[in-house]
């Protein structure tokens, strides 16, 4: 019980108090702990958490394959992808570069043309780099396999001395050294990125379905949500720029008339208000050559930008303030030992 309750709780309280005091106490040692040590501790714990999460994912998928549960063939793809990413990230760099030096002065142009055809760079840029025969020139291309690098290296041997070198561990995870990158980068660009884009594309349909259910007009607040949602969606797409502002103004007048109708007993007055307002906006459109951007406030891109910048920002700030207060309250409960859910207790 001591090791499972009291000691973890004591560690949380002490570290939480020190971290909290670090923002209010001008002490160099406390500041160093808050800014450096505690951050490194967090990174170490997060690394172990990622490791355990990966093992848990592998365990669940293998059990699903073993028991042949629903959609178990997809689990095979998950396991294969897991081991492929681990392999190309930690064990197989798959990234080789070619350096050439001592190019014959009479064959510099031919060598530059060959390198340009391989790397996609301009011949003039390569000529300026290999003009000095004594200097090494590294091709701006990363070869995923040793064999691919050797094939082109043999072709370059007719012009100068070549050397194949694998890039450093860690650098193979980045695409900054070339357009093709390493095998890991190829996996990220041509497998992970398209799959992510596909996932977000599918989410758009779920969002549309959820919006349809949420935007059912039941009261005034739901009506505002529906109108704001339509304006934001149309204002964010190219077609919104071509919808005339005077037409939106006319619809706006009709909406006002619909809101005032229950309070005005004489229908002729309501009709007159709607008719006069509509004629005003139609006259504005006629006098301005039916310019879709006039009047400016009723242009959909302008309206959606105002909604996004003013009401949405205000609501987001209110939510963030509430989240901040909730974090403060929860953190205080954890520090003083009232909240113990992180120990597995209710």
N, C-alpha and C positions, 0 to 999 in steps of 0.2 A: 504493500500500500504506500509505503514511503517513497519508493522509486517510481511508482506510477502516478501518484497524486501530488504529494507535498513538494518533492524536488522539482518536477517540471513547472509547477505553479510558482515556486520561488524563483526559478530562472526567468520565467516570463515577467514576473513583477519587477525584479531587479533590472533586467535589460530594458523593460518598458519605461521605468522611472528614469534610468540614466539617459536613454534616448530623448525622453521628454525634457529633462533638465538641460540637455545639450543645446536646446534652442533658447534657453533663458539664462543660463549660467555662462559667464565669460571665463571659462577654464580651458586651457590649451589641451590638457589630456582628455577631458570630456569631449571637446570639439573633435579631436583626432579620432576618438572612438566612434562618434556619431558619423563623421564624414568618411572614414576609411574602414575601420575594423568591422563595424556592424554591417556595412555594405558588403564586405567580403564574406562575412558569415552568411548573409542572405544568399549570395551567389553560390556558396558551397551547398547550403541546404537545398536551394532550387535545383542544383545539378543532380543531387541525389534523388530529388522528387521526380525529375525528368527521367532518370534511369529507372526508378521504380514504376513510373507511368508506362514506359516502353515495355518493361517486362510484363506488366499487368495486361497491356494491350495484346501482347503476343500470347499470353496465357489464355485470354478469353477467345481469341480467334482460333487457336489450336484446339481448344475444347469444342468450339462450334464445328470445326471440321471433323473432329473425331466422332462427335455425336450426330453429325449430319443434320444439324438443326436448320431452320428455315434460312434460305439464301446463303447456305454454307459455301457455295462456289466463290462468292465474293470475298469470303474470308481468305481463300487461297491467294487471291490477288493482293489482299492486304498484307499477308505474311511474306509473299514474294517481294512486294515493294519495300517492305520493312528491311529485309535482309539485303536487297539491292542497294538501298540508300546507305545502310551501314557499311557495306563493302566498299562502295565507291567513295565514301566519305572518310573512312578510317584506314582501309587496307590497300586500296588500289587508287593511286592518284590519277592515272590515266591522263597525264598532262606532260607533254614533252615539248621542248623548244629546240630550235636549230640555230646554231651560230656559225657564221662563215667569215673567214679571214684570208688574207693573202690572195685576193682576186687579181687575176692577170689584167693589167691595164688595157690590153687590147680587147678583152672580153667583158669589160664592165657593163656596156650597154646590153649585151645579150643576157648577162646574169641579172641585171636589173629588170629586164622584160620578163624573164622567167619567174623571178621572185614576185613581181607585180601581178602576174597571172595567178600565182598561188595564194597570195595574201589579199588581193583586191585593192592594194594601195596604188597610188600613181607612180609611174616610172620615174618622174622627175624627183619625187621625194626620196625614192630609194637610191637614185644616183647621187644625190647630195650626201647620203649616209654612208655609201660604200666607196666614195671617191678616194679615201685613204686606204691603200691596200694593207697597211700594218694594223689597222683598227678592226676590232670584232664588230660584226653586224648581226644582231639577233632578229630573226624573222618575227614579225608581229602576227604570229599564228601559233596556236597551241594544238598539238596533235594528241588525240585521245589514246592512240596506241603506239607502241614502239615501232611496229611494222610500218605504219603510215609515215612516221618520221624518217625511218630508214630509206623508204622508197624515194622520197624527195631529196634526201641527203645524198643519195647516190647520183642523182641527176646534177646536183650542185658541185660534186667533186670534180667535174670537168672544168670548173671555173675557179675553184679555190679550195682551201681546207675547210672541212665542216666538222662540227661537233654537236652531238645530241645530249641534252641535259634535261632531266626531269625537274620541274619547278618545285619549289619548297613546299613542305607540308603546310597546309593552311591556305597558301596562295591558290591551291587548286580549287578552292571553294568559291573563288571570285571570278567574275567575267571581265574584270578590268584589264586583263592582259591580252585580250583579243576578242573577236566577234564570236568565235565558236566556243572558246572556253574548254574546260576539262570535261570529263565524263559526268562528274557530279553536276557541273553547271548545265550540261546538256540535258540531264534528267530534270533539273529544276525549270529550265526554260521551255523544254518541249514536252514534258509530261505533267509536272506539278502545276505550272502556270495555266496551261489549257484546261486542266481539270478544275482548278480554282475558278476560272472564268465560266466554265460550264455550271458549276455549283451556284455561282452568283446569278447566272442567267435563269436557272431554275427557280431561285429564290424570288425573282421578279414576279413569277406567276403566283407563288404563294402569297406574296405581298398584295398582289391585285385581288386575289380571292379574299384575303383577310380584310382588305379595304372595302370590298363590296359588303361584307357582313357588318363591318364597323360603321359604314356610312349610311345605314338605313335610317331614314329621317323619322325620329320618334319625338323629338322636342327641339327647342330653339338651339341648344348647344350642339346637338347632332347636325343641325342645318349649317351652323357656322363651320363645323369640322368638315362637312361635305364640300361646302363652297371653297374653303381655304385649300383643301386637298386638291380639288379640281384646278384651281388657279396655279398651285405649285407644280402640279404635273404638266399642265399645258405650257406654263411659263418656262419650264426647263427644257423643252424640246423645240426644235426649229420651227415646227408648225405654229407655235404660239406667237412668233414674231409676225406672222402673216394674218392673224385674226385681227380685224380692225378694232381700234380702241373705241370708235364711236358706236360700233355694234355691241361691245361689252357694256358701254355706258347705257345703251338702250335696254339691255337685259337687266342692268342694275336698277333702272327706273321701274321696270316691270316687277322686280323683286320687292322694291319698296312698296309698290302698289298692293302686292299680295300680302305684305305685312300689315299695311294700314287698312285693308279691306274689312277685317272683323271689327274695327273700331269706328268706321264711317258707315252710317246707316244709308246714306244716299249713294247709290251705286254710280250715279252720274258724276258725282264729285271725284270718286276714285278713278273712273274712266278718264275724266278731264286731266287729273294729275298725271296719269300714265301717258296720255296722248301728248300733253304739252312737253313733258320731259323727253319723250321719244323724239318729238319734232325738233327740240333743241339740239340733241345729239346728232340727228340726221342733218340739221343745218350746219353744225360744226364740221361734219364730214364733207358736206357739199362745198362749203366755202374754202376748205383746205385741200380740195382736189382728191377727196377720199383717201387721204394719207392714213395708213394703218396705225401710225404712231401718235396721232393727235386725236383727242387730248391725251397728253403724256401719262397722266396718273392712271388712266384706264387701259393703258397698254399692258398686256399680260406679263412680259418680262419685267416691267417696272413694278407692277403689283406684287409679283412673286418675290422680287428682291426686297421690297418693303416688308412683306410678311415675314420673310426669312430673317431680316436684319432687326426688326423691332419686336413684334409679338413673340416670335420663336426664340429670339435671344433672351428676352425677359423671362419667358417660361423656363428656358434651359438654365438660366442663372438661379432661378428659384429652386429648381430641382437640385442643382449642385450645392446650394446652401443647405438644403435639407439633407443631402447625402453627407456633407461635411459635418453637420450636427450629429447625424447618426453614427458616423465614424468616431467622433469625439466621445459620444455616449458609450458606444461599444468598447472602445479602447479603454476608457476609464473603468468600465465594469471588469474588463480582463485584468487591468493592472492591480485593482484592489481585490481581485480574487472572487468576485461575484459570478462572473461569466466563466463557466468551465466546460463549454461545449467542445473546445479544442482538445480536452482530455478524454472525450468520449462520454461525458456525463451530460445529463439534461439540466 
